[in-house]
Amino acid sequence: MALSMEERRLLAEIEHRLSEEDPRLAHRLSTLGHDRRRHRLQLLAAVILAATGVLVALLGAIVVAFA
């Protein structure tokens, strides 16, 4: 649902006041979504790395078994 011009103006005013009163909180709120994305990417990288390790170990076991 789109915001009306008045709602956008009020939101901008609230954001401006927050930035003035508590810049640290305003910064944390503005980067909130970025932290989640970074954590998801780190988790995905860990899962891929673990899966690759398991695959290499299984292939090594197969090669040793048939050698």
Residue, then its C-alpha position, 0 to 999 in steps of 0.5 A: m500500500a502506497l503512502s500518501m504525501e502527508e504520510r511521507r512528509l510525517l515519516a520524513e519528519i520522524e526520521h529527521r528527528l530521530s537522526e538528530e536525537d539519537p544518531r546511533l539508533a538511527h544508523r542501526l535502524s537504517t542498516l538493519g536489513h544489511d546485517r541480516r543479508r550478511h548473516r545469511l550470506q555467511l551461513l550460506a558460505a558455511v553450508i557450501l564449504a561444509a558440503t564441499g568438505v563432505l563431498v571431498a571426503l566421500l570421494g576420497a573414501i571411494v577412491v581408496a576403496f577401489a584402489 
